């Protein structure tokens, strides 16, 4: 949700656009890109909200989604794994926006590469929220359990 995560997501989006243009044998010009916007709002810490009863990120997410919708967005991506824990609530509030489902897309990618098991490398909040574990399990993929100390070390490394 920070500016670097948003900028990284935007760069990946633009590269995916260029890949599609190349596949379609189209010239890569400014005019060939689909309309898109990057919305940067200060969203309360998702980990603190989930683990420590901190301020909910939902009002900030709703503001960002409202701004995107007002700009004409039909698809909304959230550049934060933990924020996707509130997906169901946001989807109910914005039924006309297609919100990218990061964990489901990851599970599809794991299935596509033929893996039967995987490990989830995420913050404590994302781990505890079960976002990826649920999506992977529903796709029939076994999630390897990590020790508490490994999860803690991973959490510190991500932060």
DRENDOLO-716982 format. One record per atom (N, C-alpha, C): residue in one letter; x, y, z. Coordinates in steps of 0.02 Angstrom, whole numbers, plus 50000, padded with zeros to 5 digits. Each point is the difference from the previous one (the first is absolute). Layout:
<rs>
AXYZ
...
</rs>
This chain:
<rs>
X500414994150000
X499595005950000
X500435006250000
X500644999150013
X500445005849998
X500125002249929
X500305005849991
X500125002549933
X500464995549958
X500484996750033
X500434995549962
X499624993949974
X499554997350042
X499604994249978
X499555002049941
X499715005950004
X499585002449945
X500405001049937
X500595003150006
X500425001149942
X500234993449969
X500164995150042
X500204993449976
X499424996749963
X499405000350028
X499414997149967
X499885003449933
X500065006649998
X499905003649938
X500524997949947
X500634999450020
X500514998049952
X499874993049973
X499764995550043
X499844993249977
X499405000149952
X499505004350016
X499435000749956
X500225002549931
X500425005149999
X500245002849937
X500404994949959
X500414996050035
X500374994849965
X499534994749971
X499484998250038
X499514995249974
X499645002949939
X499865006550001
X499705003249941
X500464999449940
X500655001650010
X500484999549945
X500064992949973
X499984995150045
X500034993049979
X499404998449955
X499415002250020
X499404998849960
X500045003549932
X500275006150000
X500065003649936
X500494996449953
X500554997550029
X500484996349958
X499684993749971
X499634996450043
X499674993849977
X499505001549945
X499685005850004
X499505001949950
X500315003649940
X500675000450000
X500365003549946
X499785007249993
X499875003350057
X499805007050000
X500595004350020
X500015006049973
X500515004850020
X499905001950073
X500555000850036
X499975002250070
X500055007550000
X499445003250009
X499975007350002
X499615002150062
X500075006350019
X499625002550058
X499254998849991
X499765000749939
X499294999549986
X499744992850002
X500464995149999
X499794992949997
X499844997250069
X500195003450053
X499874997550068
X499275001250019
X499724995450039
X499325001250024
X500005005650052
X499445003550009
X499975005150052
X500134996750068
X500385003550043
X500154997350066
X500185005850047
X499894998850063
X500185005050051
X500344996450058
X500455003650034
X500314997650061
X499745004450056
X499674997050048
X499725003650057
X500434998650060
X500255005250032
X500414999350060
X499665003550058
X499754996350048
X499695002650060
X500374997550061
X500025003950053
X500304997550062
X499504995250033
X500174993749999
X499574994750028
X500304997750066
X499604999750053
X500284997550064
X500334993249993
X500484998750043
X500394993849998
X499554993950005
X500004995949949
X499574994049997
X500214994850052
X500654999350011
X500244995150049
X499765002150070
X500075006350017
X499785002450065
X499244999150008
X499635001249947
X499274999250003
X499814992750013
X500354995549968
X499824992950005
X500264996750063
X500615001850021
X500314996550056
X499925003750067
X499955006649997
X500015003850063
X499385004350012
X499494999149960
X499405004050008
X500095007249980
X500475001349955
X500135006849977
X499445002549955
X500095006049977
X499505003349958
X499864995949936
X499374999349983
X499804996249941
X500245003549936
X500244996249952
X500195002949936
X499415001049953
X499424997350018
X499435000149954
X499795007049980
X499925004950045
X499805006749976
X500495002949950
X500654999250010
X500495002449952
X499964996349934
X499904993550003
X499924996149939
X499385002149962
X499465001350036
X499385002349969
X500115006749966
X500375004650032
X500155006549969
X500404999049936
X500514995750002
X500424998849941
X499584996949944
X499584995250018
X499594996749949
X499495004949971
X499735004350042
X499535005149975
X500345004849951
X500625001850016
X500385004449954
X500134996549934
X500184993650003
X500124996249939
X499364999449959
X499454998650034
X499364999449965
X499805006649967
X500105005650037
X499855006649973
X500435001649939
X500604997149998
X500455001049942
X499824995449942
X499504995750010
X499774995749946
X500254992950002
X500324998050055
X500274993250005
X499444994750000
X500144994549967
X499564994250002
X500334994250035
X500675000450006
X500394994950034
X500435003650052
X500064996950059
X500385003150054
X500484994950028
X500645001850003
X500504995750030
X500275003150063
X500144996050050
X500265002350064
X500704997350008
X500495004650003
X500704998050004
X500214998750072
X499634995650033
X500154998050069
X499664993450013
X500394994950016
X499714993550013
X499515000250058
X500205002950056
X499594999950061
X499345003549989
X499995005349961
X499375003749988
X499474995649967
X500224994949965
X499524995549967
X499594995950050
X500204999950062
X499604996650051
X499305003150006
X499955006449983
X499365003550002
X499654999949932
X500204995549956
X499724999649932
X499244999550001
X499724995350039
X499284998949999
X499615006350018
X500245003550051
X499675006250021
X500035005249944
X500585000749969
X500075004949946
X499594998149939
X499984993649984
X499624997749941
X499255001550010
X499764999350061
X499295001650013
X499875007549992
X500485004150020
X499915007249995
X500085002649928
X500374996349959
X500125002049931
X499854994149953
X499374998149995
X499844994149958
X500135001149925
X500055006349980
X500115001449929
X500745000749982
X500454999450049
X500725000049987
X500264992850002
X500394998249952
X500334993449999
X500655000850040
X500014997450062
X500595000550042
X500444994049986
X500625001249982
X500474994649987
X500074995950064
X499934993449994
X500044995550058
X500694996850001
X500445003250035
X500714998349998
X500144992850021
X499684997650052
X500134993150024
X499724994949951
X499425001349972
X499724995449952
X500424999749936
X500255005849979
X500445000249942
X500654996250013
X500265000750061
X500614996350019
X499874992549999
X499434998050027
X499834992850001
X499944997449928
X499705004049956
X499944997949930
X500694999349968
X500465004550017
X500684999749973
X500364993750025
X499904998450063
X500314993950028
X499734993949965
X499344999749990
X499694994449963
X500284999649930
X500055005749967
X500235000349930
X500714997249993
X500425001050050
X500694997449994
X500044992750021
X499444997250024
X499984992950015
X500204998150071
X500125004950042
X500204998550069
X499404997250040
X500154995650045
X499494997050044
X500055002850071
X500585002750016
X500115002950066
X500375006649992
X499935004350050
X500385006249999
X500045002850071
X500435004850010
X500065003550063
X499765007149989
X499695002850051
X499785007049997
X500515004250036
X500315004649964
X500495004550029
X499665006850008
X499805001650061
X499615006050012
X500095002450071
X499755006050013
X500025002850068
X499574995850046
X500095001150065
X499584996550050
X499265001449988
X499845006149985
X499295001849990
X499714996349941
X500364999849944
X499744996549942
X499964992550014
X500504997350035
X499984993050019
X499394998650044
X499925004150053
X499464998850047
X499315001049968
X499965004749953
X499375001149966
X499804994249954
X500474995749984
X499854994149960
X499845001249927
X500155006049977
X499835001949932
X500254995049948
X500644998650001
X500294995449951
X499854992750016
X500014998350063
X499864993050019
X499314997949976
X499515004350008
X499324998449978
X499964999349924
X500305004849965
X499974999849927
X500374993949972
X500584998550029
X500384994249978
X499644993550015
X499724999550061
X499634994050019
X499404998949954
X499655005449984
X499414999249956
X500204997949930
X500635001249982
X500264997849935
X500314993050004
X499984997050061
X500264993250008
X500764999850009
X500295005550021
X500725000450008
X500164999750075
X500464995750018
X500214999350070
X500475005850018
X499865003150057
X500435005450024
X500464997250054
X500655000949989
X500494997550048
X499995004550062
X499954996850057
X499995003750063
X500715002150019
X500075006050025
X500645002650021
X500005000550076
X500594999650029
X500055000850072
X499865007250020
X499825001050062
X499875006850025
X500615004449992
X500604997250013
X500615004049994
X500135001949927
X499854995449954
X500095001749929
X499515005449978
X499374999550024
X499515005249983
X500215006850028
X500265000050061
X500235006350031
X500585003049961
X500484995849981
X500585002449962
X499785002849932
X499544996649969
X499755002249935
X499635006750008
X499605000550051
X499645006350013
X500505005850007
X500524999050040
X500505005350010
X500355001749934
X500144995049960
X500345001149936
X499565004149953
X499364998649999
X499555003749956
X499945007350023
X499955000950065
X499955006950025
X500675003649994
</rs>
